[in-house]
């Protein structure tokens, strides 16, 4: 399975998402606790570098990345190693 190590893709997706949020005026909350998020003040608990995120927040990117092969299979595509 080629996406057994999905972390590099998940990291890239997290970095892309952080850039998008920052462009829209969001800043990092005080910490990664869910209670620190404040939509009114645009404070987000996940606007931290990947290595500082708890597993449950990293899983928000890892889960979809790990699903890529299944989505491709539905369309009769597959990932092959060159």
LOZAFI-327723 format. One record per atom (N, C-alpha, C): residue number from 0; residue in one letter; chain; atom name; x, y, z. Coordinates in nm, 4 decimals. Example, Ala and Ser with C-alpha at 12.3 -4.5 7.8 and 13.67 -1.06 7.14 Angstrom:
! residues 2
atom num=0 | residuo=A | cadena=A | atomo=N | px=1.3190 | py=-0.5690 | pz=0.7800
atom num=0 | residuo=A | cadena=A | atomo=CA | px=1.2300 | py=-0.4500 | pz=0.7800
atom num=0 | residuo=A | cadena=A | atomo=C | px=1.3200 | py=-0.3300 | pz=0.7800
atom num=1 | residuo=S | cadena=A | atomo=N | px=1.2850 | py=-0.2250 | pz=0.7080
atom num=1 | residuo=S | cadena=A | atomo=CA | px=1.3670 | py=-0.1060 | pz=0.7140
atom num=1 | residuo=S | cadena=A | atomo=C | px=1.2900 | py=0.0030 | pz=0.7870
//
This chain:
! residues 82
atom num=0 | residuo=X | cadena=A | atomo=N | px=0.0857 | py=-0.1182 | pz=0.0000
atom num=0 | residuo=X | cadena=A | atomo=CA | px=0.0000 | py=0.0000 | pz=0.0000
atom num=0 | residuo=X | cadena=A | atomo=C | px=0.0892 | py=0.1231 | pz=0.0000
atom num=1 | residuo=X | cadena=A | atomo=N | px=0.0769 | py=0.2053 | pz=-0.1013
atom num=1 | residuo=X | cadena=A | atomo=CA | px=0.1699 | py=0.3163 | pz=-0.1188
atom num=1 | residuo=X | cadena=A | atomo=C | px=0.1480 | py=0.4324 | pz=-0.0222
atom num=2 | residuo=X | cadena=A | atomo=N | px=0.0320 | py=0.4396 | pz=0.0395
atom num=2 | residuo=X | cadena=A | atomo=CA | px=0.0096 | py=0.5505 | pz=0.1314
atom num=2 | residuo=X | cadena=A | atomo=C | px=0.0157 | py=0.5062 | pz=0.2769
atom num=3 | residuo=X | cadena=A | atomo=N | px=0.0895 | py=0.3983 | pz=0.3028
atom num=3 | residuo=X | cadena=A | atomo=CA | px=0.1075 | py=0.3570 | pz=0.4412
atom num=3 | residuo=X | cadena=A | atomo=C | px=0.1743 | py=0.4685 | pz=0.5210
atom num=4 | residuo=X | cadena=A | atomo=N | px=0.2662 | py=0.5380 | pz=0.4578
atom num=4 | residuo=X | cadena=A | atomo=CA | px=0.3304 | py=0.6521 | pz=0.5224
atom num=4 | residuo=X | cadena=A | atomo=C | px=0.2719 | py=0.7786 | pz=0.4609
atom num=5 | residuo=X | cadena=A | atomo=N | px=0.1554 | py=0.8153 | pz=0.5075
atom num=5 | residuo=X | cadena=A | atomo=CA | px=0.0821 | py=0.9291 | pz=0.4519
atom num=5 | residuo=X | cadena=A | atomo=C | px=0.1243 | py=1.0617 | pz=0.5139
atom num=6 | residuo=X | cadena=A | atomo=N | px=0.2115 | py=1.0571 | pz=0.6130
atom num=6 | residuo=X | cadena=A | atomo=CA | px=0.2441 | py=1.1787 | pz=0.6866
atom num=6 | residuo=X | cadena=A | atomo=C | px=0.2979 | py=1.2921 | pz=0.5995
atom num=7 | residuo=X | cadena=A | atomo=N | px=0.3888 | py=1.2681 | pz=0.5037
atom num=7 | residuo=X | cadena=A | atomo=CA | px=0.4366 | py=1.3818 | pz=0.4226
atom num=7 | residuo=X | cadena=A | atomo=C | px=0.3238 | py=1.4530 | pz=0.3473
atom num=8 | residuo=X | cadena=A | atomo=N | px=0.2287 | py=1.3775 | pz=0.2940
atom num=8 | residuo=X | cadena=A | atomo=CA | px=0.1150 | py=1.4407 | pz=0.2260
atom num=8 | residuo=X | cadena=A | atomo=C | px=0.0248 | py=1.5136 | pz=0.3249
atom num=9 | residuo=X | cadena=A | atomo=N | px=0.0043 | py=1.4555 | pz=0.4416
atom num=9 | residuo=X | cadena=A | atomo=CA | px=-0.0792 | py=1.5193 | pz=0.5435
atom num=9 | residuo=X | cadena=A | atomo=C | px=-0.0133 | py=1.6481 | pz=0.5933
atom num=10 | residuo=X | cadena=A | atomo=N | px=0.1178 | py=1.6452 | pz=0.6102
atom num=10 | residuo=X | cadena=A | atomo=CA | px=0.1898 | py=1.7668 | pz=0.6510
atom num=10 | residuo=X | cadena=A | atomo=C | px=0.1719 | py=1.8762 | pz=0.5458
atom num=11 | residuo=X | cadena=A | atomo=N | px=0.1861 | py=1.8396 | pz=0.4190
atom num=11 | residuo=X | cadena=A | atomo=CA | px=0.1709 | py=1.9370 | pz=0.3106
atom num=11 | residuo=X | cadena=A | atomo=C | px=0.0293 | py=1.9935 | pz=0.3088
atom num=12 | residuo=X | cadena=A | atomo=N | px=-0.0697 | py=1.9096 | pz=0.3298
atom num=12 | residuo=X | cadena=A | atomo=CA | px=-0.2082 | py=1.9571 | pz=0.3336
atom num=12 | residuo=X | cadena=A | atomo=C | px=-0.2289 | py=2.0497 | pz=0.4529
atom num=13 | residuo=X | cadena=A | atomo=N | px=-0.1721 | py=2.0169 | pz=0.5670
atom num=13 | residuo=X | cadena=A | atomo=CA | px=-0.1849 | py=2.1042 | pz=0.6838
atom num=13 | residuo=X | cadena=A | atomo=C | px=-0.1211 | py=2.2404 | pz=0.6555
atom num=14 | residuo=X | cadena=A | atomo=N | px=-0.0021 | py=2.2405 | pz=0.5966
atom num=14 | residuo=X | cadena=A | atomo=CA | px=0.0652 | py=2.3658 | pz=0.5642
atom num=14 | residuo=X | cadena=A | atomo=C | px=-0.0184 | py=2.4502 | pz=0.4671
atom num=15 | residuo=X | cadena=A | atomo=N | px=-0.0795 | py=2.3849 | pz=0.3675
atom num=15 | residuo=X | cadena=A | atomo=CA | px=-0.1651 | py=2.4558 | pz=0.2719
atom num=15 | residuo=X | cadena=A | atomo=C | px=-0.2838 | py=2.5177 | pz=0.3436
atom num=16 | residuo=X | cadena=A | atomo=N | px=-0.3458 | py=2.4400 | pz=0.4329
atom num=16 | residuo=X | cadena=A | atomo=CA | px=-0.4625 | py=2.4861 | pz=0.5081
atom num=16 | residuo=X | cadena=A | atomo=C | px=-0.4264 | py=2.6043 | pz=0.5990
atom num=17 | residuo=X | cadena=A | atomo=N | px=-0.3098 | py=2.5969 | pz=0.6646
atom num=17 | residuo=X | cadena=A | atomo=CA | px=-0.2653 | py=2.7061 | pz=0.7524
atom num=17 | residuo=X | cadena=A | atomo=C | px=-0.2511 | py=2.8347 | pz=0.6710
atom num=18 | residuo=X | cadena=A | atomo=N | px=-0.1896 | py=2.8268 | pz=0.5549
atom num=18 | residuo=X | cadena=A | atomo=CA | px=-0.1726 | py=2.9446 | pz=0.4692
atom num=18 | residuo=X | cadena=A | atomo=C | px=-0.3089 | py=3.0023 | pz=0.4323
atom num=19 | residuo=X | cadena=A | atomo=N | px=-0.4022 | py=2.9164 | pz=0.3947
atom num=19 | residuo=X | cadena=A | atomo=CA | px=-0.5369 | py=2.9613 | pz=0.3586
atom num=19 | residuo=X | cadena=A | atomo=C | px=-0.6043 | py=3.0337 | pz=0.4757
atom num=20 | residuo=X | cadena=A | atomo=N | px=-0.5970 | py=2.9749 | pz=0.5951
atom num=20 | residuo=X | cadena=A | atomo=CA | px=-0.6596 | py=3.0360 | pz=0.7121
atom num=20 | residuo=X | cadena=A | atomo=C | px=-0.5947 | py=3.1705 | pz=0.7456
atom num=21 | residuo=X | cadena=A | atomo=N | px=-0.4630 | py=3.1768 | pz=0.7400
atom num=21 | residuo=X | cadena=A | atomo=CA | px=-0.3931 | py=3.3017 | pz=0.7730
atom num=21 | residuo=X | cadena=A | atomo=C | px=-0.4287 | py=3.4123 | pz=0.6732
atom num=22 | residuo=X | cadena=A | atomo=N | px=-0.4438 | py=3.3780 | pz=0.5467
atom num=22 | residuo=X | cadena=A | atomo=CA | px=-0.4841 | py=3.4768 | pz=0.4461
atom num=22 | residuo=X | cadena=A | atomo=C | px=-0.6220 | py=3.5346 | pz=0.4781
atom num=23 | residuo=X | cadena=A | atomo=N | px=-0.7034 | py=3.4569 | pz=0.5460
atom num=23 | residuo=X | cadena=A | atomo=CA | px=-0.8384 | py=3.5010 | pz=0.5817
atom num=23 | residuo=X | cadena=A | atomo=C | px=-0.8435 | py=3.5667 | pz=0.7192
atom num=24 | residuo=X | cadena=A | atomo=N | px=-0.7273 | py=3.5943 | pz=0.7769
atom num=24 | residuo=X | cadena=A | atomo=CA | px=-0.7219 | py=3.6696 | pz=0.9008
atom num=24 | residuo=X | cadena=A | atomo=C | px=-0.7190 | py=3.5891 | pz=1.0289
atom num=25 | residuo=X | cadena=A | atomo=N | px=-0.7092 | py=3.4576 | pz=1.0197
atom num=25 | residuo=X | cadena=A | atomo=CA | px=-0.7042 | py=3.3744 | pz=1.1404
atom num=25 | residuo=X | cadena=A | atomo=C | px=-0.5637 | py=3.3755 | pz=1.1986
atom num=26 | residuo=X | cadena=A | atomo=N | px=-0.5547 | py=3.3635 | pz=1.3306
atom num=26 | residuo=X | cadena=A | atomo=CA | px=-0.4263 | py=3.3504 | pz=1.3988
atom num=26 | residuo=X | cadena=A | atomo=C | px=-0.4351 | py=3.2322 | pz=1.4952
atom num=27 | residuo=X | cadena=A | atomo=N | px=-0.3202 | py=3.1892 | pz=1.5415
atom num=27 | residuo=X | cadena=A | atomo=CA | px=-0.3165 | py=3.0752 | pz=1.6330
atom num=27 | residuo=X | cadena=A | atomo=C | px=-0.3785 | py=3.1137 | pz=1.7675
atom num=28 | residuo=X | cadena=A | atomo=N | px=-0.4532 | py=3.0214 | pz=1.8233
atom num=28 | residuo=X | cadena=A | atomo=CA | px=-0.5083 | py=3.0391 | pz=1.9571
atom num=28 | residuo=X | cadena=A | atomo=C | px=-0.3953 | py=3.0226 | pz=2.0585
atom num=29 | residuo=X | cadena=A | atomo=N | px=-0.4291 | py=3.0340 | pz=2.1845
atom num=29 | residuo=X | cadena=A | atomo=CA | px=-0.3274 | py=3.0233 | pz=2.2896
atom num=29 | residuo=X | cadena=A | atomo=C | px=-0.2619 | py=2.8859 | pz=2.2930
atom num=30 | residuo=X | cadena=A | atomo=N | px=-0.3392 | py=2.7828 | pz=2.2583
atom num=30 | residuo=X | cadena=A | atomo=CA | px=-0.2874 | py=2.6458 | pz=2.2578
atom num=30 | residuo=X | cadena=A | atomo=C | px=-0.3749 | py=2.5607 | pz=2.1671
atom num=31 | residuo=X | cadena=A | atomo=N | px=-0.3498 | py=2.4304 | pz=2.1639
atom num=31 | residuo=X | cadena=A | atomo=CA | px=-0.4214 | py=2.3413 | pz=2.0727
atom num=31 | residuo=X | cadena=A | atomo=C | px=-0.5498 | py=2.2832 | pz=2.1314
atom num=32 | residuo=X | cadena=A | atomo=N | px=-0.5861 | py=2.3231 | pz=2.2515
atom num=32 | residuo=X | cadena=A | atomo=CA | px=-0.7126 | py=2.2752 | pz=2.3105
atom num=32 | residuo=X | cadena=A | atomo=C | px=-0.8305 | py=2.3287 | pz=2.2303
atom num=33 | residuo=X | cadena=A | atomo=N | px=-0.9275 | py=2.2435 | pz=2.2090
atom num=33 | residuo=X | cadena=A | atomo=CA | px=-1.0471 | py=2.2829 | pz=2.1323
atom num=33 | residuo=X | cadena=A | atomo=C | px=-1.1156 | py=2.4040 | pz=2.1941
atom num=34 | residuo=X | cadena=A | atomo=N | px=-1.1138 | py=2.4155 | pz=2.3243
atom num=34 | residuo=X | cadena=A | atomo=CA | px=-1.1782 | py=2.5276 | pz=2.3925
atom num=34 | residuo=X | cadena=A | atomo=C | px=-1.1084 | py=2.6607 | pz=2.3656
atom num=35 | residuo=X | cadena=A | atomo=N | px=-0.9869 | py=2.6581 | pz=2.3134
atom num=35 | residuo=X | cadena=A | atomo=CA | px=-0.9136 | py=2.7811 | pz=2.2835
atom num=35 | residuo=X | cadena=A | atomo=C | px=-0.9574 | py=2.8452 | pz=2.1528
atom num=36 | residuo=X | cadena=A | atomo=N | px=-1.0290 | py=2.7704 | pz=2.0718
atom num=36 | residuo=X | cadena=A | atomo=CA | px=-1.0745 | py=2.8246 | pz=1.9439
atom num=36 | residuo=X | cadena=A | atomo=C | px=-1.1844 | py=2.9274 | pz=1.9675
atom num=37 | residuo=X | cadena=A | atomo=N | px=-1.1776 | py=3.0361 | pz=1.8918
atom num=37 | residuo=X | cadena=A | atomo=CA | px=-1.2783 | py=3.1406 | pz=1.9017
atom num=37 | residuo=X | cadena=A | atomo=C | px=-1.3053 | py=3.1942 | pz=1.7609
atom num=38 | residuo=X | cadena=A | atomo=N | px=-1.4195 | py=3.1542 | pz=1.7044
atom num=38 | residuo=X | cadena=A | atomo=CA | px=-1.4519 | py=3.1943 | pz=1.5672
atom num=38 | residuo=X | cadena=A | atomo=C | px=-1.4723 | py=3.3451 | pz=1.5535
atom num=39 | residuo=X | cadena=A | atomo=N | px=-1.5262 | py=3.4076 | pz=1.6557
atom num=39 | residuo=X | cadena=A | atomo=CA | px=-1.5499 | py=3.5518 | pz=1.6488
atom num=39 | residuo=X | cadena=A | atomo=C | px=-1.4189 | py=3.6280 | pz=1.6324
atom num=40 | residuo=X | cadena=A | atomo=N | px=-1.3192 | py=3.5920 | pz=1.7112
atom num=40 | residuo=X | cadena=A | atomo=CA | px=-1.1889 | py=3.6597 | pz=1.7065
atom num=40 | residuo=X | cadena=A | atomo=C | px=-1.0919 | py=3.5932 | pz=1.6086
atom num=41 | residuo=X | cadena=A | atomo=N | px=-1.1389 | py=3.4913 | pz=1.5385
atom num=41 | residuo=X | cadena=A | atomo=CA | px=-1.0581 | py=3.4170 | pz=1.4413
atom num=41 | residuo=X | cadena=A | atomo=C | px=-0.9308 | py=3.3614 | pz=1.5040
atom num=42 | residuo=X | cadena=A | atomo=N | px=-0.9489 | py=3.2995 | pz=1.6182
atom num=42 | residuo=X | cadena=A | atomo=CA | px=-0.8397 | py=3.2283 | pz=1.6857
atom num=42 | residuo=X | cadena=A | atomo=C | px=-0.8615 | py=3.0802 | pz=1.6636
atom num=43 | residuo=X | cadena=A | atomo=N | px=-0.7642 | py=3.0110 | pz=1.6068
atom num=43 | residuo=X | cadena=A | atomo=CA | px=-0.7819 | py=2.8689 | pz=1.5751
atom num=43 | residuo=X | cadena=A | atomo=C | px=-0.6806 | py=2.7830 | pz=1.6491
atom num=44 | residuo=X | cadena=A | atomo=N | px=-0.7296 | py=2.6769 | pz=1.7070
atom num=44 | residuo=X | cadena=A | atomo=CA | px=-0.6449 | py=2.5875 | pz=1.7867
atom num=44 | residuo=X | cadena=A | atomo=C | px=-0.5578 | py=2.4938 | pz=1.7023
atom num=45 | residuo=X | cadena=A | atomo=N | px=-0.5698 | py=2.4948 | pz=1.5705
atom num=45 | residuo=X | cadena=A | atomo=CA | px=-0.4885 | py=2.4065 | pz=1.4866
atom num=45 | residuo=X | cadena=A | atomo=C | px=-0.3888 | py=2.4830 | pz=1.3996
atom num=46 | residuo=X | cadena=A | atomo=N | px=-0.3749 | py=2.6118 | pz=1.4210
atom num=46 | residuo=X | cadena=A | atomo=CA | px=-0.2806 | py=2.6910 | pz=1.3416
atom num=46 | residuo=X | cadena=A | atomo=C | px=-0.1406 | py=2.6877 | pz=1.4023
atom num=47 | residuo=X | cadena=A | atomo=N | px=-0.0911 | py=2.5681 | pz=1.4195
atom num=47 | residuo=X | cadena=A | atomo=CA | px=0.0419 | py=2.5445 | pz=1.4757
atom num=47 | residuo=X | cadena=A | atomo=C | px=0.1189 | py=2.4538 | pz=1.3806
atom num=48 | residuo=X | cadena=A | atomo=N | px=0.2516 | py=2.4537 | pz=1.3885
atom num=48 | residuo=X | cadena=A | atomo=CA | px=0.3299 | py=2.3610 | pz=1.3067
atom num=48 | residuo=X | cadena=A | atomo=C | px=0.2881 | py=2.2160 | pz=1.3347
atom num=49 | residuo=X | cadena=A | atomo=N | px=0.2965 | py=2.1336 | pz=1.2342
atom num=49 | residuo=X | cadena=A | atomo=CA | px=0.2547 | py=1.9934 | pz=1.2405
atom num=49 | residuo=X | cadena=A | atomo=C | px=0.3078 | py=1.9226 | pz=1.3644
atom num=50 | residuo=X | cadena=A | atomo=N | px=0.4363 | py=1.9392 | pz=1.3930
atom num=50 | residuo=X | cadena=A | atomo=CA | px=0.4981 | py=1.8684 | pz=1.5047
atom num=50 | residuo=X | cadena=A | atomo=C | px=0.4468 | py=1.9121 | pz=1.6416
atom num=51 | residuo=X | cadena=A | atomo=N | px=0.3782 | py=2.0248 | pz=1.6476
atom num=51 | residuo=X | cadena=A | atomo=CA | px=0.3229 | py=2.0733 | pz=1.7739
atom num=51 | residuo=X | cadena=A | atomo=C | px=0.1767 | py=2.0315 | pz=1.7931
atom num=52 | residuo=X | cadena=A | atomo=N | px=0.1193 | py=1.9685 | pz=1.6935
atom num=52 | residuo=X | cadena=A | atomo=CA | px=-0.0225 | py=1.9302 | pz=1.7002
atom num=52 | residuo=X | cadena=A | atomo=C | px=-0.0406 | py=1.7963 | pz=1.7700
atom num=53 | residuo=X | cadena=A | atomo=N | px=-0.1449 | py=1.7831 | pz=1.8498
atom num=53 | residuo=X | cadena=A | atomo=CA | px=-0.1747 | py=1.6520 | pz=1.9085
atom num=53 | residuo=X | cadena=A | atomo=C | px=-0.2252 | py=1.5567 | pz=1.7995
atom num=54 | residuo=X | cadena=A | atomo=N | px=-0.2185 | py=1.4277 | pz=1.8278
atom num=54 | residuo=X | cadena=A | atomo=CA | px=-0.2585 | py=1.3264 | pz=1.7298
atom num=54 | residuo=X | cadena=A | atomo=C | px=-0.3989 | py=1.3482 | pz=1.6756
atom num=55 | residuo=X | cadena=A | atomo=N | px=-0.4928 | py=1.3876 | pz=1.7616
atom num=55 | residuo=X | cadena=A | atomo=CA | px=-0.6312 | py=1.4016 | pz=1.7151
atom num=55 | residuo=X | cadena=A | atomo=C | px=-0.6462 | py=1.5124 | pz=1.6108
atom num=56 | residuo=X | cadena=A | atomo=N | px=-0.5631 | py=1.6146 | pz=1.6175
atom num=56 | residuo=X | cadena=A | atomo=CA | px=-0.5679 | py=1.7189 | pz=1.5140
atom num=56 | residuo=X | cadena=A | atomo=C | px=-0.4938 | py=1.6716 | pz=1.3892
atom num=57 | residuo=X | cadena=A | atomo=N | px=-0.3807 | py=1.6039 | pz=1.4052
atom num=57 | residuo=X | cadena=A | atomo=CA | px=-0.3096 | py=1.5492 | pz=1.2891
atom num=57 | residuo=X | cadena=A | atomo=C | px=-0.3986 | py=1.4519 | pz=1.2122
atom num=58 | residuo=X | cadena=A | atomo=N | px=-0.4800 | py=1.3769 | pz=1.2838
atom num=58 | residuo=X | cadena=A | atomo=CA | px=-0.5689 | py=1.2803 | pz=1.2189
atom num=58 | residuo=X | cadena=A | atomo=C | px=-0.6700 | py=1.3460 | pz=1.1257
atom num=59 | residuo=X | cadena=A | atomo=N | px=-0.6991 | py=1.4750 | pz=1.1466
atom num=59 | residuo=X | cadena=A | atomo=CA | px=-0.7909 | py=1.5460 | pz=1.0567
atom num=59 | residuo=X | cadena=A | atomo=C | px=-0.7329 | py=1.5557 | pz=0.9159
atom num=60 | residuo=X | cadena=A | atomo=N | px=-0.6017 | py=1.5533 | pz=0.9018
atom num=60 | residuo=X | cadena=A | atomo=CA | px=-0.5368 | py=1.5514 | pz=0.7710
atom num=60 | residuo=X | cadena=A | atomo=C | px=-0.4973 | py=1.4104 | pz=0.7289
atom num=61 | residuo=X | cadena=A | atomo=N | px=-0.4540 | py=1.3299 | pz=0.8234
atom num=61 | residuo=X | cadena=A | atomo=CA | px=-0.4095 | py=1.1940 | pz=0.7901
atom num=61 | residuo=X | cadena=A | atomo=C | px=-0.5240 | py=1.1070 | pz=0.7384
atom num=62 | residuo=X | cadena=A | atomo=N | px=-0.6406 | py=1.1188 | pz=0.7978
atom num=62 | residuo=X | cadena=A | atomo=CA | px=-0.7546 | py=1.0359 | pz=0.7566
atom num=62 | residuo=X | cadena=A | atomo=C | px=-0.7880 | py=1.0518 | pz=0.6091
atom num=63 | residuo=X | cadena=A | atomo=N | px=-0.8129 | py=1.1733 | pz=0.5632
atom num=63 | residuo=X | cadena=A | atomo=CA | px=-0.8442 | py=1.1911 | pz=0.4206
atom num=63 | residuo=X | cadena=A | atomo=C | px=-0.7310 | py=1.1488 | pz=0.3276
atom num=64 | residuo=X | cadena=A | atomo=N | px=-0.6063 | py=1.1747 | pz=0.3656
atom num=64 | residuo=X | cadena=A | atomo=CA | px=-0.4932 | py=1.1347 | pz=0.2813
atom num=64 | residuo=X | cadena=A | atomo=C | px=-0.4887 | py=0.9822 | pz=0.2686
atom num=65 | residuo=X | cadena=A | atomo=N | px=-0.5123 | py=0.9130 | pz=0.3782
atom num=65 | residuo=X | cadena=A | atomo=CA | px=-0.5119 | py=0.7662 | pz=0.3735
atom num=65 | residuo=X | cadena=A | atomo=C | px=-0.6280 | py=0.7107 | pz=0.2911
atom num=66 | residuo=X | cadena=A | atomo=N | px=-0.7303 | py=0.7904 | pz=0.2683
atom num=66 | residuo=X | cadena=A | atomo=CA | px=-0.8462 | py=0.7470 | pz=0.1893
atom num=66 | residuo=X | cadena=A | atomo=C | px=-0.8265 | py=0.7648 | pz=0.0393
atom num=67 | residuo=X | cadena=A | atomo=N | px=-0.7201 | py=0.8308 | pz=-0.0012
atom num=67 | residuo=X | cadena=A | atomo=CA | px=-0.6979 | py=0.8576 | pz=-0.1436
atom num=67 | residuo=X | cadena=A | atomo=C | px=-0.7025 | py=0.7304 | pz=-0.2283
atom num=68 | residuo=X | cadena=A | atomo=N | px=-0.6343 | py=0.6210 | pz=-0.1905
atom num=68 | residuo=X | cadena=A | atomo=CA | px=-0.6419 | py=0.5007 | pz=-0.2751
atom num=68 | residuo=X | cadena=A | atomo=C | px=-0.7845 | py=0.4487 | pz=-0.2942
atom num=69 | residuo=X | cadena=A | atomo=N | px=-0.8669 | py=0.4553 | pz=-0.1909
atom num=69 | residuo=X | cadena=A | atomo=CA | px=-1.0057 | py=0.4078 | pz=-0.2032
atom num=69 | residuo=X | cadena=A | atomo=C | px=-1.0850 | py=0.4963 | pz=-0.2992
atom num=70 | residuo=X | cadena=A | atomo=N | px=-1.0653 | py=0.6273 | pz=-0.2922
atom num=70 | residuo=X | cadena=A | atomo=CA | px=-1.1350 | py=0.7176 | pz=-0.3844
atom num=70 | residuo=X | cadena=A | atomo=C | px=-1.0911 | py=0.6926 | pz=-0.5278
atom num=71 | residuo=X | cadena=A | atomo=N | px=-0.9620 | py=0.6706 | pz=-0.5467
atom num=71 | residuo=X | cadena=A | atomo=CA | px=-0.9125 | py=0.6416 | pz=-0.6810
atom num=71 | residuo=X | cadena=A | atomo=C | px=-0.9669 | py=0.5102 | pz=-0.7337
atom num=72 | residuo=X | cadena=A | atomo=N | px=-0.9784 | py=0.4106 | pz=-0.6468
atom num=72 | residuo=X | cadena=A | atomo=CA | px=-1.0292 | py=0.2792 | pz=-0.6884
atom num=72 | residuo=X | cadena=A | atomo=C | px=-1.1728 | py=0.2877 | pz=-0.7397
atom num=73 | residuo=X | cadena=A | atomo=N | px=-1.2532 | py=0.3718 | pz=-0.6803
atom num=73 | residuo=X | cadena=A | atomo=CA | px=-1.3918 | py=0.3891 | pz=-0.7251
atom num=73 | residuo=X | cadena=A | atomo=C | px=-1.3956 | py=0.4366 | pz=-0.8702
atom num=74 | residuo=X | cadena=A | atomo=N | px=-1.2969 | py=0.5151 | pz=-0.9098
atom num=74 | residuo=X | cadena=A | atomo=CA | px=-1.2899 | py=0.5661 | pz=-1.0464
atom num=74 | residuo=X | cadena=A | atomo=C | px=-1.2014 | py=0.4795 | pz=-1.1355
atom num=75 | residuo=X | cadena=A | atomo=N | px=-1.1708 | py=0.3579 | pz=-1.0893
atom num=75 | residuo=X | cadena=A | atomo=CA | px=-1.0854 | py=0.2634 | pz=-1.1635
atom num=75 | residuo=X | cadena=A | atomo=C | px=-0.9436 | py=0.3163 | pz=-1.1861
atom num=76 | residuo=X | cadena=A | atomo=N | px=-0.8931 | py=0.3885 | pz=-1.0881
atom num=76 | residuo=X | cadena=A | atomo=CA | px=-0.7551 | py=0.4323 | pz=-1.0892
atom num=76 | residuo=X | cadena=A | atomo=C | px=-0.6835 | py=0.3701 | pz=-0.9720
atom num=77 | residuo=X | cadena=A | atomo=N | px=-0.5528 | py=0.3686 | pz=-0.9788
atom num=77 | residuo=X | cadena=A | atomo=CA | px=-0.4739 | py=0.3191 | pz=-0.8680
atom num=77 | residuo=X | cadena=A | atomo=C | px=-0.3404 | py=0.3919 | pz=-0.8639
atom num=78 | residuo=X | cadena=A | atomo=N | px=-0.2788 | py=0.3877 | pz=-0.7505
atom num=78 | residuo=X | cadena=A | atomo=CA | px=-0.1458 | py=0.4467 | pz=-0.7349
atom num=78 | residuo=X | cadena=A | atomo=C | px=-0.0455 | py=0.3364 | pz=-0.7639
atom num=79 | residuo=X | cadena=A | atomo=N | px=0.0466 | py=0.3661 | pz=-0.8526
atom num=79 | residuo=X | cadena=A | atomo=CA | px=0.1515 | py=0.2690 | pz=-0.8815
atom num=79 | residuo=X | cadena=A | atomo=C | px=0.2865 | py=0.3321 | pz=-0.8515
atom num=80 | residuo=X | cadena=A | atomo=N | px=0.3778 | py=0.2490 | pz=-0.8098
atom num=80 | residuo=X | cadena=A | atomo=CA | px=0.5113 | py=0.2977 | pz=-0.7805
atom num=80 | residuo=X | cadena=A | atomo=C | px=0.5939 | py=0.2970 | pz=-0.9077
atom num=81 | residuo=X | cadena=A | atomo=N | px=0.6586 | py=0.4114 | pz=-0.9399
atom num=81 | residuo=X | cadena=A | atomo=CA | px=0.7371 | py=0.4164 | pz=-1.0646
atom num=81 | residuo=X | cadena=A | atomo=C | px=0.8582 | py=0.3261 | pz=-1.0598
//
